[in-house]
Amino acid sequence: MAEEVKLFRTWSSPFPLRIIWAMKLKGIEYETIFEDLSNKSHLLLHYNPVYKKVPVLVHNGKPISESLVILEYIDETWKQPPLLLPEDPYERAMARFWAKFCDEKVLPPVADVLVTQGKEQEAALAQHMENMKRVEEELKGKKFFGGEAIGFADIAYGWMANLLSVMEEVTGLKLTDAEAFPAISTWLQSFSDVPLIKENWPPREKLVSKYQAFREKRLALAAEATSK
Amino acid sequence: MAKSDVKLLGAWPSPFVNRVQIALNLKSVDYEFQEEKFDNKSELLLKSNPVHKKVPVLIHNDKPICESLIIVQYLDEVWTSGPSILPSDPYDRATARFWAAYVDDKWFPLLKELRTTEGEEAKAEISKKLKEGLVLLEEAFIKCSKGKGFFGGERIGYLDIVFGSFLGWLKAVEKIAGLKLVGELVTPGLAAWAERFCSHEAVKGVIPETDRLVELAKIIQARLKAQSAPK
């Protein structure tokens, strides 16, 4: 049977980007289906009834959801190099640990910084800096999380390479620092320099406008809630 | 392999620790268990899991591995002579991982909330969401089991261990909240599976007795109330 690979994505979400990077790394051909999350297609709801989100990968008619789950599926199904996860079980455990840390611990405070102000925003920023210290320690002495080439954890953290500066522009706050986090700064550059990464960012100006509008909307909602 | 090569830092009431114990049993791995106290963490724990400072931590040949799902996969990938925990087909593996994440990220937090919720209306709201989740898991069970007794098919597998490890607390919370969540009417597959799972060789003696957990919940609740009481 001819391989049929479809990816449901939005133009801006960083999670489907992870899947695009993985597929381009492996040279997998796929069809893209753009979703408007304010008007979800029947297909998306059919393929991801539990979360109704992107990304969804559909391989020969079978859907897989949740970006980190999809990445492991890709690595196990298309076994050609590069391997996204290392072969050594301990190194695999480390890659999975740091990817989980990214999604469970690093992302939420960054999202909070975007949609809050005042004391709440300060607290989120402080938590973010604590997380950055952890990531800095892990990256010390390494070019990428995966070593010499990008791997599972690099793909997980990849959103930082464009979205941190977008968030900085929208909020006026510093989210990283070349002096305090030299390993992260080097990693951000090295990751961005990988040609297939460079070629696949969503348009920056559009991202800034989108996150600016999102911040304003959330701040307005919060103000309304407290004034009731 | 010498017993001292594998050490598990854990706590008896933690379902996340229970998962790892079940996996170790399935693989017939000899290991040393170090019981950790919540309010007095050992040096070894703090050194082995500086990021989260939590159990379980598996220490294998002096290298620590943290996060229960990651530990279970590690065990499966290292002890390949024992029965496989994850399915062999990539799509089945993805399905198992998807539902494992759902159980941990969406379903269990609701169970924890129900444990400490007071008021019939509030309890009803959370238990409704829990039951909706159980209906999804019942469907998942039917798909994954393919007519056999476990999520893993004929043998216990990843999703059995991940979801099954919560059965102790599920029964305890049912008692505490005074309601039934898993039942033969709405979730017959899960009801039968739960009994099968709890009586499995690798599971017996790992998941704590319901009454013990209920007692512990009372103690924790009392402590929390004392801490937040006005001084």
Interface residues (C-beta under 8 A of the other chain):
Chain A: V50 H59 K62 I64 S65 E66 V69 I70 E72 Y73 E76 T77 P89 Y90 R92 A93 R96 F97 K100 F101 R134
Chain B: V51 H60 K63 I65 C66 E67 I70 I71 Q73 Y74 E77 V78 P90 Y91 R93 A94 R97 F98 A101 Y102 L136
